[in-house]
Amino acid sequence: MDEILADFIAETRETLESVSGELVAWEADPGNRERLDKIFRFVHTVKGSCGFLDLPRLEKLSHAAEDVLADLRADRRTADRQVVSAVLAVIDRIAELTEALDTGEAVPENDARLIAALAEQPAVEEVDPAAVLAPSEPAVRGRMRSIRISLDLLDRMMNGVSDLVLARNELSRRIATAGSEPELEGAFERLSLCIADMRDAITRTRMQRIEKLFGTIPRLVRDLATELGKTVELSVDGGSVELDREMIEAIRDPLTHIIRNALDHGIEPAEERLRAGKPAAGRLRISARQSGNQIVLDVGDDGRGIDGDALLGRALSAGVISATKAEGLSRDARLALIFEPGLSTARSVTALSGRGVGMDVVRSNVERIGGVIELASEPGRGLSISIRVPLTLSIIPALAVGAGGQGFAIPQSAIQEIVRENGHSVVIERLGGAEIARIRDQRIPVVRLEAVLALDLVETGEPRSLVVVNPLGGATYAISVAELFDSQDLVIRPACPAIMATGAYAGMTLPDTGHPMLLLDPAGIAELAHIAALPELDQPRQETADIIDDAREAVSVLLFRDLDGIERGIRLGVVERIEDVAVEQIGFAGGRLRLAIDGRIVPLSAIRELEGDRESIAIMRLTDGHLELAYAIDEVIDIVSMVPDIAPASAAGPVAGVALLDGRQIEMLDPFWLFSDVMGCISPPAASRPLCVLPDQDDAWTREILRPLVEAAGYRVIFGEPVELLGDADMVILTDDAGADASAAPASGQVLRLRATLDTADASLGSVYRYDRSALMSVLQQNLAGRGAR
């Protein structure tokens, strides 16, 4: 009998969770016969079981509810709000008595009042709008065979499979080391497949549909909305998503906190919503979806949202953050203050929320199971909260890597690709104080694992590798590691609280080497390296039609402090790199500032003269894809993503106009003006210049006087026999003593003869006096223009 009673309690608990939601949905749609039948079957089953188990209180309550529901099914009564509330109250009492059977606690004897409420026929009156919309109806499935087992036994089975996986990994390592025969390898493969199938089967026994969690939400929303005097429309989606049962229990309280906050001080009262031009009924959206080995829960409302500036003000008043630190907070960082203990956005303290307790607990509970919580707010339009939790942390495929002489594991679900740092498709650059990897056409931040984990750099003699990762909802970046090992199915266990508190790890494991290994959390590593909110440096190119349709697309902008102390920005796409150079490399020569770097002279622009006794200065090296110039700055501030809505400057110059970023006016540099300003000082690459052939290199005048002039005009100069090089030359210059045949003109250029005297008798031969600078430059420029026209 005890076993039968335990089964009754378990079955009743499971059915109650779904029936409470069905009741609220049925209230919104009283004509739905399927929901009414489901509720009727529940109370009928409870009544029948109670008679067999001798549970008179439960039997009497369920019998009274069954009679009312029978009348509703026969259309003898109307499913109005009063009837539904009375049925809900009876079902609540059934739940209380069921729990009391398990715990032995006493339940007050006031069942008669509940039964009387059911028996009373309410007067006909106008029914209020439904507080809750129905969630999507789950598909009806065929009956499946099932058996109940204790959770302890299920956990022991999972632990046994975990040990099997570890033993399989150890056996694999020993076979690889000692060598084996094909027959042994075949047997090992069959063993591996059997273990994998067993692991998957037992893992599925731990999985439950998230509708078990969602089933209680409609009732929760209805009760809260009634208590607050608000009307709320609820939509729930994704109930068929499956999640580890422990994860479901772990996120139950955080989700309840979020829903309470949304209804209490997120969604406004009807009068306030109408004044703001919103519908009187608030909207609450809850959904679940699977992405890789994670489950994403989204909770959104169309209420007040969170004002980041107001929240920052409260944080300053409460002493949560200092004024100095508050100055540099981004918009996302201001919103994240809601997770600080003791900080709330509630306008007043209520029984539901506003005491500064809740959101900090929500985040700690989510992070305790390896999850991440994110906010997106539009003041006056609503708030969206996303919770990402692992599907299961029991056994996951992972890549083993080495750094600082230690081993670590990275979840394979977060890995996009792996490349060598010295590979032909990889270029490592420095941008400000950060490293950037250019992998093919993509530029992504690089995180040295030793640096972020404070490990000593241990040289292995092998080139380092970049593991490109993309945490769900985060920025793509590369983790630089000293060694790559292999991929394994790893059994994940929780690490000690001190290790998990660092934010860099998602647990620990025991690979086939037998040495414990920590599992890295890619999202946590990104946050520790301060790139969690960094946008991708290079976005995929859009088709022309897409660009035309979306002219307001956000772009990446480099923010910096200029030499005059003003914060300015420039599109990141034109910045080749940023580096510190010695001031002695900069000089004013040839009428402008120039920088000597990499064995070349590069034009340098600056908003003001270089002052002070500084030994070095930061410069941005800008490129248009062909030419390069440098721009002197004071310091780099940040890289941000923004819509380039620019109010134009009053006059052409280095500043194109002013853009708005988080309420601040940011002057934007004009790359077109900067390049056009220095174009006369930039020589095109030597390989692209037209070819000019000069005569005898031994002639001092040709070598020391003529050659620099021709090169300054934009030509690439070589010496040699003119007749031999005519086919490749764009210009051939001959002197009186060159002795070449001027009639042999180049195929695509022309011949210019220089004479040694001012005598104009030879002018008919098309010659130019060699010291007639204007005439010589005119011929050279005309030839360049003709070449461009061709």
Secondary structure, DSSP 8 states (H G I E B T S, - for coil): -HHHHHHHHHHHHHHHHHHHHHHHHHHH-TT-HHHHHHHHHHHHHHHHHHHHHT-HHHHHHHHHHHHHHHHHHTTSS---HHHHHHHHHHHHHHHHHHHHHHH-----S-HHHHHHHHHS----------S-------------------HHHHHHHHHHHHHHHHHHHHHHHHHHHH---HHHHHHHHHHHHHHHHHHHHHHHHTEEETHHHHTTHHHHHHHHHHHHT--EEEEEE-TT-EEEHHHHHHHHHHHHHHHHHIIIIIS--HHHHHHTT--SSEEEEEEEEEETTEEEEEEEESS----HHHHHHHHHHHTSS-HHHHHT--HHHHHGGGGSTT----SS--SSS-SS-SHHHHHHHHHHTT-EEEEEEETTTEEEEEEEEES-SSEEEEEEEEETTEEEEEEGGGEEEEEETTSTTEEEEEETTEEEEEETTEEEEEEEHHHHTT------SS--EEEEE--TTS--EEEEESEEEEEEEEEEE---HHHHTTSSEEEEE--TTSS-EEEE-HHHHHHHTT-TT---SS-----HHHHHHTTT--EEEEEEE-TTS-EEEEEGGGEEEEEEEEGGGEEEETTEEEEEETTEEEEEE-SS---SS-SEEEEEEEESSS-EEEEEESEEEEEEEE---EEE-SSSSSEEEEEEETTEEEEEE-HHHHHHHHGGG----GGGS-EEEES-TT-HHIIIIIHHHHHHTT-EEEES-HHHHTTT-SEEEEETTT---TTS--SSSEEEEEESS--GGGGGGTEEETT-HHHHHHHHHHHHHHHHH-
